[in-house]
């Protein structure tokens, strides 16, 4: 007879829950051996404190090295084998789970992260407690507890089965390399250091790591892994961190290896003033342009909207050619920047756009206030100019630059604009869109006539970009696809409109600032055709044979890298006489610096005009707003960037480009891997060129991606040839793709 108290309260709820789960599992899969004595309900429970009461005899967490219990040999020791992780219970549980949740590619059931030796525990003699972990360091014990609770398997009794608050989202540096979600203050200094070493080891994922010597009181990462029954390898460290839910199987390791800060510190997110002061308005510089119809055009998921467009139709006499003034409005990020947020932007230099995440330059609360959100008053730095209606050349004397107050009427995507063009809306009710596109085409013809790259590459290679979105029904919680976009002369519609307006604005700022102030320019030498006649002959032969894609690939070797400095000069690639990059101050720090420099120059001009007229300077205007001491303004030679370090962004921008390139490659390969699992093994490829030792560059047009291909040497491979390649092996994490020529029937 059971005590009546056993069936009361939470205990009764637990019993009923266990029975309900058993029935549910039996209905889902009657053939699964769920009712055997060796299976524990806690193996599939998300809430072990409700479903699993004592004792837990056969719980095995699938990502640990703990195996099924060994027979008791009477030696007062429970031997735990790690040579073969797979037990009957684990197979049954994983089979059921994987029917609805496919396994992650990096967390599989192989044994390459499991030690092959045996760990014995002198503290347990009963085979009824196989989940007992061997005595390890304090950190290894906490990791095992966290792992057990996190997976819902082999958890502790109900009082301690919840996920410990050992794991938190507290940010901490990994030896100055990156930020990471580390352990809470419960860890000692030595444990924290070992855990950060563990994270660094996992981030390297195959690279060398320098570890400090281990001791009993201060274990290093390798010692912790060994005590947990795992191999002391980067891959094992990575999988452990995934099992702890600190990382996902798709964690951005290039980001973690870098010095780019993915998290904001409390100091960087300090509260901005609700109403920042506006020295531009105080000096009468901020123009009210809210009467102009204004559009933003960006990608569907864009969160940092920093540019907008307006077409103003100027009044003209009857029966005369209409005159259009183009306005490009760029978000006034300088107005919204606080000292704290500027510290954050200065550390990052750029927003980082990865397929699976965006790491913003500013904290999101600040960047949201900067963005040109529709239907509200927004502060901007606006440029306007007139174009020659026949050539598209900018009329330099019509360029204006002013701080402004605008109101965005329409927030459009590129697809929206294309649809408006297709259905004629852009030539009727929203005629400004159609006129802007006409001016964009005029501008492209102007640049091509000036020798831009579009004039050299008649069939540019399409560019594939991985598109990753969270989807709980997809493997690993992410759905992956590839968007293939036209480039160069084939860009049309909304993308052409925005592209040409941004190039126009950069050229206009360079022309407007010439002789006035020093800004950061981008320039590029003309292609080096005259210096390499033999290679030009090869290029000409490719064009003559009609090999457009190989010719586009080969042409790139003649291009010179862009130069970024304050000297300025012609940008041959764009076909313009000068170019200043300033259109993305929310996501590029150097653009924000250009804004600061321009606005200080305009303020000084306004202050000098007030002084000449004998009028007082508004008390809210300070020396910091002018970039020079107020007392020395009259003797000041024009130099508005005294506290701006133009060279400070180069290294960080280069690092961010490397991270983006690595992440794009990872997700492209992950897409290929998934398609391969679905049965897509053969791809159409075009040979772009020879790169040495039977190696060729090939182009997979379906995904707009260039990669390497090694010929088997059985026959010659011709440049421009199209043939099928099959994927012999692909490993996204290792950046590995092995292609072979397909000679069989297409699959």
Secondary structure, 3 states (H helix, E strand, C coil): CCCHHHHCHHHHHHHHHHHHHHHHHHHHCCCCCCCCCCCCHHHHCCCHHHHCCCCCCCCCCCCCCCCCCCCCCCCCCEEEECCCCCCHHHHHHHHHHHHHCCCCCCCCCCCCCECCCEEEECCCCCCCCCCCCCCCCHHHHHHHHHHHHHHCCCCCCHHHCCCCCCEEEEEEECCCCCEEEEECCCCCHHHHHHHHHHHHHHHHCCCCCCCCCCCCCCCCHHHHHHHCCECCCHHHHHHHHHHCCCCCCCCCHHHHHCCCCCCCCCCCCCCCCCCCCCHHHHCCCCEECCCCCCEEEECCCCCCCCEEEEEEEECCCCCCCCEEEEEEEEECHHHHCCHHHHHHHHHHCECEECCCCEECCCCHHHHHHHCCCECCEEEEEEEEEEECCCCCCECHHHCEEEEEEEEECEEEEHHHHHHHHHCCHHHCCCHHHHHHHHHHHHHHHHHHHCCCHHHCCCCCCCEEEEEEEECCCCHHHEEEEEEEECCHHHCCHHHHHHHHHHHHHHHHHHHHHCCCCCCCEEEECCCCCCCCHHHHHHHHHHHHCCCHHHHHHHHHHHCCCCEEECCCCCECCCCECCCECCCCCCCEHHHHHHHHHHHHHHHHHHHHHHHHCCCCCCCCCCHHHHCCCHHHCCCCCCCCCCCCCCCCCHHHHHHHHHHHHHHHHHHHHHHHHHHHHCCCCEEEEEEEEEEECCEEEEEECCCCEEEEEECCCCCCCCCCCEEEEEEEEEECCCCEEEEEECCCCCC
